[in-house]
Amino acid sequence: MDRREFMAGCLGLPLLAQAGAAQAQAALTKIIFPFAAGAGGDTLCRLIAQEMAPVLQRTIVVENRTGGDGLIGIKAVRGGSADGSMVLVTTGPTMYLLPMVETIPSFDTAKDFMPVSLLARFEFAVVIGPAIDATDFKGFVAWLKAHPDKTSFGVPSNGTIPHFTGSKLEKDLGIPLTRVPYRGSAPILNDIIGGHISFGITTLADALPQHRAKGVKIIAVSSAERSPFAPDVPTLKESGIDLIADAWYGMWLPAGSPPEFAGKLGAAASVALARPDVKEKLTAIGLIPVGSTADGLSRELAANTAFWQPIVKATGYKIDN
């Protein structure tokens, strides 16, 4: 090799390095989870990321972008590159309730995102404390009617499924209820046990440990059928309330993403969720693994939107943004 060939080769090295860096960047996928680390949804993300990475031959990391009741993470993916580098995993309710309650919707789920897969379901529960002299939902309703000054109830946050489930109960029972928003399930359960509020509507998985320890009593679950985690507890429908209010986690890409990648991503997620060890870990924290096609996720979203829209509208609840 003469001097000119050597110099040409050296000049080409930065270009090769840049190409290598670009390939490495393209092979990185961030799962954006818009809530804090450590909870059930975060565990779900990390489990499927670990399983999907070798199948897709990509590095997959989970990034928690919290704030705005999930809106910060949603906006990050909506405005992200449609090249497979960003994936959104969040609850179904954040994708259909937020546009309903915002004065000016921050996003349009159908236009701004490409559906990938329905991942897992979870349920809510109506939880009462030791101060309430009732053993079932019927007895609980009788107690509320007899104590009109003690009808305050806790929800994990405003603008959520528990919030609007409470609105539905208030309408169907004909009993004025006072909603108290909290930051998560733990303070709700503490205040129920302490007698500061009469009952709460929160995630079944979060309430189960105290229920089993006799600190609180779960008197109804929100799912269509009795929960495998609490088979002795009736559903709201069995208790006379025409309401199914379970929730779920889904996966989306930014609109305009390659359909081929979306298909591969959804298939990899479904395979991961079908693994016995993954199922065992998820059911241990109160999640029911599903896995679906993009169409399955779209149908679920449409059905939930149609069901909740009139309920939310009737409350008049809005948030300024």
N, C-alpha and C positions, 0 to 999 in steps of 0.2 A: 504494500500500500504506500503510495507516495504522499507527500505533504498535503496536496490539494484534496485527495480522497479522505485523508485523516480529518482535515478541517471540516469538510462537508459532513462527515459522520458526526463530529462533535456538535455542529450546528443543528443537526437533526435530533439530538438527544432531548432537548426541551420539548420538542413537539411530541416525541414518543411518551415522555413523562406526562404531558397534558392529556394525551389520548388515554393513557392508563388511568389517570385520575378520573377522567370522564366516565370510563367504563365502570370504575369502582363506585362512583356516585350513582350511576344508573342502576347498579345492582343493590342499592340500599333503599329499603322501604320503611317508612316510619308509620306505625299505627298510632294515630292521634286519639287519645282517650281523654275526653274533656272533664274528667272528674279526678278526685285525689287517688293516690296510690294506696294499695292495701285493702280496698273493698272488693266485693265480688266481681264487678265488671273489670277491674284492673287485673285480677287473677285470671279471668277468662282471656283477656288480651295476651297476657304473658304465656299462658299455656298454648294457645293456638299459634302464637308467633314462633315459639320453639319448635312446634311440629311442622309448620308451613315452610320454614326457612330452607331446609334441605330439599323439599319437594320443588319449590320454585327456584332454587339455586340463587337465592338472594339473602343478604343480611337483613333481618327484620328486627327492628327495635320498637319498644313502646315508649311513647312520650306523653306525659300527663300535662295537658294545657288546661288548667282549671279557670273557673270564673264565669260570671254571667249565667249561672244555672246551665252551663254546658255551651253557652253561645261562643265563648272565646275559641274553643277547639273547633267548633263547627265552622266558624268564619275562617279559621286558618286553613282548613281543607278546601273550603269553597274557593278561596283565593289561591290555592296551591297549584303547582304544575300538574297537568293531566298526563303524567308520564310513568305512573306507577310508583312514584317516590313517596306519596302520601295517601294514607287510607284512614277513613274515619270509622271508629267503632263507638257507638253511643246507644242510649236507650231509645226505643221507639217513641215514647212520649216527648222527648226533646225535639224530635223531628216533626211531629204533627201538632203538639200543643203550643210550642213557642210561636210559630207563625199565627196561631189563633189568638194568643193573648197579647202580643206586641201591638202597640198602636200603629206602628209602621213596620211590617214584617221585615226582618233582617235577611231572610233568605226564602227561597222557594224550593222545597225539597225536590219536586219533580224536575225543575229546570236546572238547578244548581248541582245536582248529584246524580251519579249513576249507581243503581242498586247492585249489590253483590250477593249478600246472603243474610238470612235470618239465622242468628247464632244460638241463642238460648232464651228460655222463658224464666220469669220469676213472678212471685205472687205477693199480694198485699193481705194484711190481716186487720180485723177489728179487735182491738186489745183493751181489756178492762182491768181495773186494779182491785185490790183486796177490799176497798171501801164499798164497792158496789155489791149489793146483796142479790146476785143473779148467777145462774149456772149456765144459761143459754141466751141466745139472741132475743127470744120472746120476753124472757125475764128482764133482760137489759132494757128493752124498750119500755116495759112497765115501770122500771126504776126511773128512767129519764122523765117519764110523764109525772111521776110522783115527786120529782126533785127538779123543777124547772129552773132553779137557781144554780144547778150544778151540771150544766150541759156543755162545758168547755171540753174541747178535744184537741189533741196535738197532731200535726202533720210535719213531715221532714222538711218541707219548704212550700212556699206559696206557688201557685200555678202548676201544680203537679197532679198526678192521678189521685193520690190521697186527698188533696185539696178538693177536687171535683167529685170524688166519691162521697166526701162529707156533704157537699152541696146536694147530691142526689139523695142521700139519706135524709137530710133535712126536709126536702120536698116530699119524699114518699112517706115519711113518718109523720109529717105535719108537726114537727117539734122544732122550735127555734134552737139552733146550735151555735156555739161560739168557737170559731176556729182560731187556734194558736199556732203560728208557724215556728218551727225550730230549725236548727242546723243539724239534720241527721236524726237517726233513730234513737241513739243512746240517751240524749237528754229527755226525749219523750218518755221512754220507759222509766227513767229515774223519777220523773214527775208524776207518772201514773202510780208507781209504787209509793211515792211520798204523799199521794193524795192531793197534789196541787192541780191536777186535771183529772177528769173522770175517765176518759178513754183516749185512745189514739188509733190512727190509721197509718200503718207503716209497713215496711217490708217484712214478710213472713219470716224469712231467714234470720233477720235481726231480732225478732221477738221470740223465736223458739227457745233459746237458752233460758230466758226468764220464765217462759211458760212452763218448761219442764221442771224448773226449780221452784214452781208454785209462787213466784213473785208476782206474776201477772197471769191473766187467763185470756187465751185467744178464743173468741166465741164465733167467728166466721172468717172464711177466706174468700178472696175475690175471684178465684179462678172458675172456669166453666164446670170443672169436676173437682172432687175433693183432692187435696194435695197429697202426694205420696209422702210428704214430710210431716203431715198432720192428718192422717186418714180418719181420725175420730171427730174432726172439726167440720161442721156443715159449711156449705158454700152460702154466699149471700142469697143466691137464687133459691136454695132450699129453705132459707130463712124468711122468704117472702119479699125480697128486694130484687126487682128485675134489673140486675146489673152484673155484668162480667167485666172485671177490671184488672186483668193480669197485665203484665208488662214484659218487655223483651229487649234484648240487645240485637242490633243489626250492624251490618258492615256496608259502607258506601265508598265510592271513589269520586273525585271531582268530575263534573260533567265534561264530556269530550274525551275521557280516557279510552284507550283501545279496548274494544269489546272482547278481544281475544284474551287480554290480560285479566279483565274482569271475570271471564269464565274460568280461567285457570286458578285465580285467587279464590273464587267461590268454591270450586271443586276441592282445592287444598284445605279450605276451612272445614268443609263437610267431612272430609276424610279424617281430619284431626279430631273433630267432635265425636266421631264414631269410635275412636280408640277406647278400649275398656278403661285404661288408666286415666285418660282425660275425663271420661264420664264419671268415674269414681271421685276424682278430685272436685269436679264441678258440683255434683250432687251433694257432696259433703258440705258445701257452702250455700246450698239452697238454690242452685241453678239447674234447670232442666235442659240439657243439650238438645239442639234441634238440627241445624244445618239445612239449607234449602237452596233452591235456584234463585236467580235474580227476580224471576216472575213471582216466586213465592213470597219474597220480601215485599215486592210492590203490592201484591194482593193484601197482605197483612196491614201495610201502611194505609191503603185505601179504605179498608174495612174499619180500622180504628178511627181514621179521620171522620168518616161518615157517622160513626156512632157518637163520638165525643163532641162534634161541632155544635149540635143543638144544646147539649148540656152546658158547655162552656159559654155559649152565647147567652143563654138564659140567666147566667150569673152576672153578666155585665162586667166580669173581671178583665182588666187591662193593665198592662205595664207600659210606662213611658220609656222610650229608648232614643 
